[in-house]
Amino acid sequence: MQTSNVVRVLVWSSRLRIAHGTLGFSTLGLLVTGWLINNAPMMAQSAAEIHFMLSALFLPALLLRLYLLLFGTGSDHFTSCEPNLHRLSQAGSVLRFYLSLGKAPLPKWYSHNPLWGPIYLALFFFMFLSGISGLMLLKEAPMLGTLSLHDLHHLCYLVIAWFTLLHILAVFSHDLAGTGSDISGIINGHRIFEVEKTEKIDPIGTQSVALDELLKSLKR
């Protein structure tokens, strides 16, 4: 008889969650204060001071995330964002979900969204450029050769702002339409999975599912 197990798996490490939460909070603050600096002259000085304080949160969190990306394990590592044939197929399904305004089914995935995974890697690159250009502007070095650091910082601002908006909308849509508990997962580190089994299950006993079996189920 075919049955299904509902399992709760620790996917996101505590260090990744700390980096993600700190980056999210500081990025939102930096985007708001950056806009005020350029568009609200009467608030520019106060906004600049807050912008500077938030950068003291943003930069260490970014360095931690980059460290985990290169030297972490499991879902922390950049290999969990890399596309392969299976993830590319899933990415197409996620795109159809967006284009159908949530009517098409979402595929199942283990850690990073297969469509957004490679985009995360690009985002970290622009975050790194934003941090470097911001530090150089703080040192009153507006040019790097023929490159305007003001223009580079503004470009990074636009990329990060658009990503932030789309990311928030996507996460809420995934949590609404899916079963993986994406929002609570990034807080407590656990995601919920349904794993099909073709064996008799004791409805009273506690069931456990091996990670390999879970990953095989997600690749169907």
N, C-alpha and C positions, 0 to 999 in steps of 0.2 A: 504493500500500500504506500502510495506517495504522500508524504507529509512534509511539513516545513518546520524548521526550528527558527526561533527568533533569538539572535545572539547579540550581545552588547560587547564590542571590542574596543580596546584602547588603541586609537589610531594616531592621535596627536600627543607628542611628548610635552611635559610641563615647560621645558625650555622653549619649544616652538610656540606654545600658547602664550607665554610671557612676551616673546618677541612680537607675535602677531597682535596681541592686545595693545602693547605699548606703541607699536608702529601705527596701528589704526587710530588710537587716541591722538597721538602727536601729529599724524598726517592731517586729520580733520582740522585740528587747531592751526597748523601751519598754512593750510589752504585758506582758512577764514582770515587769519591775520595777514597773510600775503595779499589777499584781495583788498583788505582795509588799508594797507600801506600804500597801495597804488591808486585807490579810488575814494578814500575818505581822508582828506588832508588834515582835518581837525582831530582825527583819531590815529593818525599815522605814527606818532611818537610812541604812544602807549601800545599800539599794535606791534611795533618793531621790538619793543622790550619783551612782550609776550612771545613773539616769534623767536627771539633769541633763546628764551628759556625753554620753549618747546623743542628747539633743535638739540638741546642737551639731553632730551629724552629720545628723540628720533635717531640720532647718530649711533649711540650705543646699541639700541634695539636693532638697527639695520646691520651693524657689525656682527651682532649675535646671530641674526638670521642668515647672513652670508657665511658665517662660520659653520652653522648647521647645514647649510646648503652644500658646502664643500666637504665637510668632515663628519657630518652627522650620519645617522643610520635610519633605515626604514623610511617613513614618510617625511622625515626632516631633509633627506638627501635629494639632490637635484634629479637623480634618476627616476624619482617618483613623478616628476613632471615631464619627462622626456616622452615624445610621441613614438608609438610603434604601430604596427598594423591594427592590432586590436583597439588601441586607444584612439587611433584615427577613425575607425568605424564608429566607436562610441561618440567621438567628437561630432561626427555627422548627425548622430541621433540627438545630441544636445542642441545642435544648431536648428534641427527641425522642430524641436520643442520650443525654441525661442520664436522661430518664424511662424509657428502655428498659434502663438500667444498662449502656450501652455496646454494645448489640446493633444499634441502628440506625447507619447509616453517618454519618460526619462529612462535612460539606461542605468544599470547599476555600476557603481565604481567603488573602489576600496578607500582611496585617500583623496588625492587631488582630482578635481573635475577634469575629465580628459580634454575638454575644449579649452579650459582656462589654464591648465598646467603650463604649457609653453608661454602663455601670456604672462604668468607670474614671473618667469625668468626674465622676460623683457622688462617687466615692471621694476624688478630689483636693479636692473642696469640703469634705468632712468632715475630711480631713487638714489643710486650711488652718484650719478652725475649731478643730481640736485644737491646732494650733501657736499660734494667737492666744490661745485661752483658757488654754493652759499658760503662756505668757509673762505674761499678766495675773495669773494665780494666783501666779506667781513674784514679782511685784511686790506681792503681798498685796492684790489687789483682787478679793475674792470675788464681787462683784456688779457687773453692768452694767445699771444701772437696776433693773428688777424681775427681771432674768434672773440666775439662779444660775450662775456660771461653773463651779462644781464639777459641777452637773448637766449642763451642756453638755459639759464635758470627759469626763464619764462616758459620756454618750450617744455621743460620737465614739469613745470607747474600744470600746464594744460594736459599733458599726457596723464599725470597722476590724478588730476581732478576728474577727467573723464572715466578713467579706470575705476576710481572710488565710487562714482555714481553708479556705473554699470554693475560693479561688483556687489554693491548693497542690494540693488534690484534683483540680481541673479540669485543671490543667496536666499533672499526671502521667497523667491519663486520656487527654488529647489526645495526648501523646507516645507512649503505649502503643498507642492505636487508630489514630492517624493516621500520616502520612508526612512531616510538615513539620519534624520535629526541633525541637520547641518549646523544650525545656529547653536543649539545646546552643546553639540560636539566640540566646537572650538572653545567652549568655556570649560567643560569637564573632561575633554579629550576622547570621549567615547562616541562611536557611531553604532547604529542599530542595523543589522542585516537579517534578511530572511534567507535561509539556506534550505533548499529542497533535499529531502532524503527519501530513498526508496527502501525503507525498512520500517518494521513495526516499532513505534515509539511508545514507551510507557508514559501516559499522560500525567502520572504522579511524580515520577522520578525527575531528577535534575539532568538536563541534557547539556553536553559540551560538544563543540565543533572545532576540529583542528583548523589552523589558519590556512593550510594548503587546500583543504576541502572548501573553505570559504572562498578563496581566490578562484578555484575552479568553477564554483557556482556563479561568480560574478562574470566569468568569461563566456557564459553561454549566450 
